[in-house]
Amino acid sequence: MINSRQRAQLRGLAVTADTILHVGKGGVTENIAMQANNALEAREIVKGRVLENAGLTPREVAENLATATKSEIVQTIGSKFVLYRESEMLERDKRIKLVK
């Protein structure tokens, strides 16, 4: 569980991160969940966007993906959301170092 200082740190990192997940009218599919899972392993922080035709709010999409990928929601703002999960694959020195 991340605290408010860690959440603020991750929000700062997310500003420069590219939006790599796009959720459309299909909603949160198994394929989207797999993409999110792979991205979290490789990057630890993932920014996604919910398209207008998705029929779900960004909060709903973030909650569904967080459950499917065992990650945490950093923020949802507008049509975008940010997820975080510590990577098992990345070497220790390449992982995001969270503040205490």
DOMAR-986400 format. One record per atom (N, C-alpha, C): residue in three letters; x, y, z. Coordinates in pm, whole numbers, padded with zeros to 5 digits, always signed. Atoms other than C-alpha are relative to their C-alpha. Layout:
ALAXYZ ...
***
This chain:
MET+00084-00119+00000 MET+00000+00000+00000 MET+00089+00125+00000 ILE-00082-00122+00007 ILE+00145+00336-00099 ILE-00065+00112+00081 ASN+00052-00111-00080 ASN+00111+00642+00124 ASN-00011+00127-00086 SER+00026-00122+00077 SER+00029+01000+00020 SER+00128+00062-00056 ARG-00127-00055+00051 ARG+00395+01107-00014 ARG+00048-00081-00120 GLN-00040+00086+00111 GLN+00469+00808-00238 GLN-00091+00024-00120 ARG+00095-00028+00108 ARG+00153+00879-00438 ARG+00038+00129-00072 ALA-00042-00128+00058 ALA+00270+01239-00491 ALA+00126-00019-00085 GLN-00122+00029+00076 GLN+00613+01111-00602 GLN-00034-00068-00132 LEU+00039+00074+00122 LEU+00452+00870-00851 LEU-00078+00088-00097 ARG+00072-00095+00088 ARG+00219+01143-00984 ARG+00100+00087-00075 GLY-00105-00080+00064 GLY+00529+01352-01054 GLY+00069-00077-00112 LEU-00063+00083+00103 LEU+00689+01065-01246 LEU-00095-00023-00117 ALA+00099+00028+00105 ALA+00367+01007-01440 ALA-00017+00117-00097 VAL+00015-00117+00087 VAL+00368+01362-01580 VAL+00078-00018-00129 THR-00085+00015+00119 THR+00651+01276-01818 THR-00017-00136-00069 ALA+00018+00134+00058 ALA+00542+00916-01881 ALA-00092+00007-00121 ASP+00086+00007+00117 ASP+00390+00830-02217 ASP-00127-00078+00034 THR+00125+00073-00014 THR+00027+00717-02234 THR+00011-00123-00089 ILE-00022+00120+00081 ILE+00065+00356-02344 ILE-00121-00092-00006 LEU+00121+00081+00004 LEU-00276+00203-02268 LEU-00116+00086-00049 HIS+00119-00070+00049 HIS-00589+00306-02459 HIS-00117-00097+00011 VAL+00116+00085-00020 VAL-00919+00160-02346 VAL-00116+00058-00079 GLY+00108-00046+00087 GLY-01194+00184-02606 GLY-00132-00068+00031 LYS+00136+00050-00020 LYS-01544+00052-02660 LYS-00006-00144+00051 GLY-00003+00136-00052 GLY-01439-00303-02572 GLY+00014-00005+00151 GLY-00019-00004-00145 GLY-01372-00191-02214 GLY+00129-00070+00041 VAL-00118+00067-00053 VAL-01125-00378-01998 VAL-00005-00147-00040 THR-00003+00137+00051 THR-01058-00694-02197 THR+00120-00073+00059 GLU-00114+00081-00045 GLU-00819-00977-02117 GLU+00129+00050-00064 ASN-00115-00051+00073 ASN-00584-00835-02381 ASN+00053+00130+00062 ILE-00040-00127-00064 ILE-00582-00487-02219 ILE+00066-00030+00135 ALA-00057+00036-00131 ALA-00518-00645-01877 ALA+00139-00059-00016 MET-00131+00060+00024 MET-00229-00847-02022 MET+00102+00107-00040 GLN-00088-00110+00039 GLN-00080-00535-02186 GLN+00041+00081+00123 ALA-00028-00077-00122 ALA-00108-00347-01855 ALA+00096-00076+00090 ASN-00087+00083-00084 ASN+00053-00635-01666 ASN+00143+00000-00052 ASN-00133+00000+00061 ASN+00345-00654-01910 ASN+00068+00136+00016 ALA-00055-00135-00012 ALA+00392-00276-01902 ALA+00042+00028+00145 LEU-00035-00019-00141 LEU+00389-00274-01520 LEU+00129-00074+00037 GLU-00123+00075-00027 GLU+00660-00541-01511 GLU+00121+00073-00058 ALA-00111-00066+00068 ALA+00875-00343-01755 ALA+00027+00141+00053 ARG-00015-00142-00036 ARG+00812+00010-01622 ARG-00036+00036+00142 GLU+00052-00022-00135 GLU+00641-00012-01281 GLU-00111+00105+00006 ILE+00104-00103+00002 ILE+00426+00291-01367 ILE-00057+00007-00141 VAL+00067+00003+00130 VAL+00169+00294-01646 VAL-00108+00107-00003 LYS+00102-00102+00021 LYS-00040+00579-01779 LYS-00092-00049-00111 GLY+00098+00043+00099 GLY-00360+00498-01964 GLY-00105+00106-00025 ARG+00104-00095+00039 ARG-00641+00681-02137 ARG-00125-00077-00034 VAL+00130+00061+00031 VAL-01009+00595-02159 VAL-00064+00084-00111 LEU+00062-00069+00112 LEU-01162+00683-02495 LEU-00148+00025+00028 GLU+00138-00039-00027 GLU-01505+00847-02507 GLU-00100-00112-00025 ASN+00095+00106+00035 ASN-01669+00540-02662 ASN+00012-00123+00090 ALA-00023+00115-00088 ALA-01556+00310-02377 ALA-00124-00036+00082 GLY+00118+00028-00081 GLY-01878+00344-02178 GLY+00032-00020+00148 LEU-00044+00010-00140 LEU-01677+00334-01852 LEU+00071+00128+00039 THR-00076-00116-00046 THR-01533+00610-01639 THR+00146-00041+00019 PRO-00141+00033-00026 PRO-01155+00633-01597 PRO+00020-00068+00136 ARG-00009+00062-00134 ARG-01204+00542-01227 ARG-00038-00148-00007 GLU+00044+00140+00013 GLU-01394+00223-01320 GLU+00106-00083-00073 VAL-00104+00070+00076 VAL-01129+00125-01575 VAL+00122-00023+00088 ALA-00117+00012-00088 ALA-00847+00194-01327 ALA-00023-00105+00108 GLU+00030+00098-00104 GLU-01019-00011-01055 GLU+00002-00142-00057 ASN+00001+00132+00064 ASN-01078-00304-01294 ASN+00142-00047-00032 LEU-00137+00037+00036 LEU-00718-00298-01419 LEU+00086-00022+00124 ALA-00077+00016-00123 ALA-00575-00255-01068 ALA-00028-00137+00062 THR+00035+00132-00052 THR-00763-00566-00957 THR+00061-00110-00086 ALA-00050+00103+00092 ALA-00663-00764-01268 ALA+00152-00013+00004 THR-00147+00002+00005 THR-00294-00669-01242 THR+00064+00005+00139 LYS-00050-00010-00138 LYS-00262-00651-00860 LYS+00088+00124+00018 SER-00073-00125-00010 SER-00145-00291-00891 SER-00082+00101+00081 GLU+00069-00104-00075 GLU-00240+00034-00718 GLU-00028+00119-00089 ILE+00037-00120+00075 ILE-00418+00336-00857 ILE+00075+00118+00061 VAL-00071-00119-00046 VAL-00195+00642-00834 VAL-00094+00120-00010 GLN+00097-00110+00019 GLN-00451+00884-00979 GLN-00086-00025-00121 THR+00082-00009+00120 THR-00734+00934-01221 THR-00031+00149-00015 ILE+00025-00142+00026 ILE-00769+01275-01381 ILE-00046+00016-00144 GLY+00056-00012+00134 GLY-00985+01365-01676 GLY-00027-00137-00057 SER+00020+00130+00063 SER-00980+01071-01915 SER+00120-00092+00023 LYS-00123+00078-00021 LYS-00643+00944-01788 LYS+00007-00060+00139 PHE-00022+00066-00129 PHE-00535+00712-01510 PHE+00145-00048+00006 VAL-00137+00046-00020 VAL-00204+00600-01363 VAL-00002-00115+00100 LEU-00012+00117-00086 LEU-00124+00259-01212 LEU+00147-00023+00037 TYR-00137+00030-00044 TYR+00183+00145-01013 TYR+00003-00140+00062 ARG-00029+00127-00068 ARG+00322-00193-00912 ARG+00151-00022-00007 GLU-00143+00027+00000 GLU+00676-00280-00806 GLU+00027-00121-00089 SER-00035+00106+00095 SER+00841-00497-01071 SER+00078-00111+00068 GLU-00078+00115-00048 GLU+00971-00844-00999 GLU+00119-00024-00093 MET-00102+00026+00102 MET+01179-00852-01321 MET+00117+00098+00003 LEU-00104-00103+00008 LEU+01369-00524-01303 LEU+00105-00019+00108 GLU-00107+00004-00099 GLU+01704-00514-01131 GLU-00028+00106+00106 ARG+00028-00091-00112 ARG+01693-00342-00791 ARG+00038+00146-00030 ASP-00045-00139+00025 ASP+01891-00037-00910 ASP-00081+00069-00110 LYS+00081-00062+00105 LYS+01648+00022-01200 LYS-00144+00021+00042 ARG+00137-00016-00051 ARG+01332+00012-00988 ARG-00020+00142+00051 ILE+00034-00130-00057 ILE+01152+00325-00874 ILE+00022-00008+00150 LYS-00026-00003-00143 LYS+01277+00415-00528 LYS-00102+00094+00066 LEU+00105-00078-00064 LEU+00976+00528-00327 LEU+00051+00066+00127 VAL-00034-00066-00125 VAL+01013+00782-00047 VAL-00068-00076+00115 LYS+00055+00070-00117 LYS+00940+00655+00304 LYS-00126+00065+00049 
***
